[in-house]
Amino acid sequence: MKSNTIKILHIDSNHPLLWNQLEATGFQNEADYSSSKEEIEAKIQNYNGIVIRSRFKIDKNFLDKATNLQFIARVGAGLESIDCDYAQSKGIHLIAAPEGNRNAVAEHALGMILSLFNNLNKANTEVKSGKWNREANRGHELDGKTVGIIGYGNMGKAFAKKLRGFDVQVLCYDILPNVADANAKQVTLEELQQKSDVLSLHTPWTTVTDKMINTAFINSFAKPFWLVNTARGKSVVTSDVVDALKTKKILGAGLDVLEYEKLSFENLFEEEKPKAFEYLLQAENVLLSPHIAGWTFESHEKLAQTIVDKIKGIYFEENEKNEDIRVTGIGGIFFKTNNPKEVKEWYQKHLGFNTDEYGATFWWKDKNGNDCSTQWSPFAEETDYFEPSKKEFMQNFRVHDLEGLLKKISEEGVTIVGDMQTYEYGKFAWIMDIEGNKIELWEPIDSAFK
Ligand SMILES: NC(=O)c1ccc[n+]([C@@H]2O[C@H](COP(=O)([O-])OP(=O)(O)OC[C@H]3O[C@@H](n4cnc5c(N)ncnc54)[C@H](O)[C@@H]3O)[C@@H](O)[C@H]2O)c1
């Protein structure tokens, strides 16, 4: 697809980089942050793309009017406000940006747990009103506890990653098999309920997760536990949580999302407050925040960047695949040295390298304006990382499509060393050139370094 005639309607405001980078790439942007859904429906046939946060639902009716729509980009984690099946049946690309706010959600969930465990909110209020209650604010330690995560996708995984170093056991339960990574052990729901001291919810709102945290569910936990919900408010029956807080089956709750929120997440409710909510408002062991777990200065930018990258991906990657692009840049220069530490210091002092444990990372932009990195690393003389090469150095090349390239070059007779490896920051494989130099090939995910 070509981008030069692509008209995009932005119906929510976002970080300016989203608009600016799309414009710089040749997309035509238009903004309409105030018209009603009906007014937008009346003109949506004029656009090829729509960028939305949570202003309204994109349903069948809307999609039937959007006869020229090629993509819907939601500047947020989930797509629950969009009739995804119907959109996909019309060949519309769906884009979300969970990569942009997963770190924010993870840090917020952790912050809530630490605050609840240490009575920070309660103690702060007391000290500020002149009360100095030390014993009544004695805290708990996370060390040695078991944290249960339900829903092990983007957010659940990012949260488990944050728990590294806390000496906790992390269990996850998910409806999909084999989702666990090194940071959590996947178990049955029963085992999670048997062992957990903390429950953190990271599931989407679906017919199954609607009202999932109810009395029966809570009572299936073997021990009293702390509850953190940064997922969706409607997955929790608030009145049942309140009952459990009263009986101390739930020891404390951190709720970033509430059952009573409106779809747009922009306000709570105008009517009278439900009784259960009144309880939460005065409970000292309940921490509330207004759906801001994913809402940081950093995520504002990361969400926008993720959306830009994914929109460009739709229009450029197809072409690039057809063009047989192989290496796209230098990914790294690695060399052996007798003293990596001194060598790093020399390069830092005389050449201004910003060195770290691994060497130095240089950032640059590719022709689509994406952030790319190149790594410089001294290795200890005795490293076996360059083997079977006997040379003192190894080059790393950034590649567009590692699996595709490996297939092509193995047909061309190139020697491949070992198996392809996949990490958070990309895929790696190794080959030998005709002079016995080992080459590392890297299909990068540069954003993982940020
Ligand atoms: N509070 C905030 O600011 C904020 C920000 C971002 C995301 N969220 C919410 O966090 C939740 C998770 O987002 P994500 O991007 O990680 O989604 P995701 O799709 O990457 O992961 C969700 C995981 O939950 C699993 N799952 C679905 N139904 C389940 C069930 N019934 N039982 C167990 N597991 C189930 C899925 O298989 C998947 O692995 C969503 O509700 C999202 O809207 C909130």
The ligand as a MOL file (V3000), in Angstrom:
LIG
                    3D

  0  0  0     0  0            999 V3000
M  V30 BEGIN CTAB
M  V30 COUNTS 44 48 0 0 0
M  V30 BEGIN ATOM
M  V30 1 N -5.3450 0.7440 34.2180 0
M  V30 2 C -4.8030 1.0820 33.0820 0
M  V30 3 O -4.4290 2.2380 32.8770 0
M  V30 4 C -4.5910 0.0380 32.0210 0
M  V30 5 C -3.6030 0.2480 31.0470 0
M  V30 6 C -3.3640 -0.7650 30.1190 0
M  V30 7 C -4.1090 -1.9400 30.1270 0
M  V30 8 N -5.0920 -2.0940 31.0490 0 CHG=1
M  V30 9 C -5.9050 -3.3240 31.0760 0
M  V30 10 O -5.0810 -4.4170 31.4100 0
M  V30 11 C -5.6750 -5.6060 30.9050 0
M  V30 12 C -4.6300 -6.4770 30.2460 0
M  V30 13 O -4.0850 -5.8250 29.0950 0
M  V30 14 P -2.9690 -6.5400 28.2000 0
M  V30 15 O -2.5090 -5.5480 27.2090 0
M  V30 16 O -1.9950 -7.2180 29.0640 0 CHG=-1
M  V30 17 O -3.8440 -7.6280 27.4550 0
M  V30 18 P -3.2860 -8.9320 26.7340 0
M  V30 19 O -4.3170 -9.3270 25.7510 0
M  V30 20 O -1.8780 -8.7300 26.2800 0
M  V30 21 O -3.2310 -10.0030 27.9290 0
M  V30 22 C -4.3670 -10.4510 28.5770 0
M  V30 23 C -4.1690 -11.9080 28.9570 0
M  V30 24 O -5.3130 -12.3280 29.6860 0
M  V30 25 C -5.6420 -13.6470 29.2630 0
M  V30 26 N -7.0370 -13.9290 29.5800 0
M  V30 27 C -8.1470 -13.5690 28.9000 0
M  V30 28 N -9.2460 -14.0360 29.5270 0
M  V30 29 C -8.8230 -14.6720 30.6440 0
M  V30 30 C -9.4720 -15.3470 31.6860 0
M  V30 31 N -10.7990 -15.4590 31.7190 0
M  V30 32 N -8.7280 -15.9050 32.6550 0
M  V30 33 C -7.3640 -15.8160 32.6190 0
M  V30 34 N -6.6920 -15.1820 31.6510 0
M  V30 35 C -7.4050 -14.6250 30.6700 0
M  V30 36 C -5.3300 -13.6570 27.7990 0
M  V30 37 O -5.1690 -14.9810 27.3100 0
M  V30 38 C -4.0460 -12.8400 27.7530 0
M  V30 39 O -2.9000 -13.6490 27.8860 0
M  V30 40 C -6.7900 -5.1560 29.9750 0
M  V30 41 O -8.0100 -5.1880 30.6370 0
M  V30 42 C -6.4330 -3.7360 29.7040 0
M  V30 43 O -7.5180 -3.0120 29.2890 0
M  V30 44 C -5.3360 -1.1300 32.0040 0
M  V30 END ATOM
M  V30 BEGIN BOND
M  V30 1 1 1 2
M  V30 2 2 2 3
M  V30 3 1 2 4
M  V30 4 1 4 5
M  V30 5 2 4 44
M  V30 6 2 5 6
M  V30 7 1 6 7
M  V30 8 2 7 8
M  V30 9 1 8 9
M  V30 10 1 8 44
M  V30 11 1 9 10
M  V30 12 1 9 42
M  V30 13 1 10 11
M  V30 14 1 11 12
M  V30 15 1 11 40
M  V30 16 1 12 13
M  V30 17 1 13 14
M  V30 18 2 14 15
M  V30 19 1 14 16
M  V30 20 1 14 17
M  V30 21 1 17 18
M  V30 22 2 18 19
M  V30 23 1 18 20
M  V30 24 1 18 21
M  V30 25 1 21 22
M  V30 26 1 22 23
M  V30 27 1 23 24
M  V30 28 1 23 38
M  V30 29 1 24 25
M  V30 30 1 25 26
M  V30 31 1 25 36
M  V30 32 1 26 27
M  V30 33 1 26 35
M  V30 34 2 27 28
M  V30 35 1 28 29
M  V30 36 1 29 30
M  V30 37 2 29 35
M  V30 38 1 30 31
M  V30 39 2 30 32
M  V30 40 1 32 33
M  V30 41 2 33 34
M  V30 42 1 34 35
M  V30 43 1 36 37
M  V30 44 1 36 38
M  V30 45 1 38 39
M  V30 46 1 40 41
M  V30 47 1 40 42
M  V30 48 1 42 43
M  V30 END BOND
M  V30 END CTAB
M  END
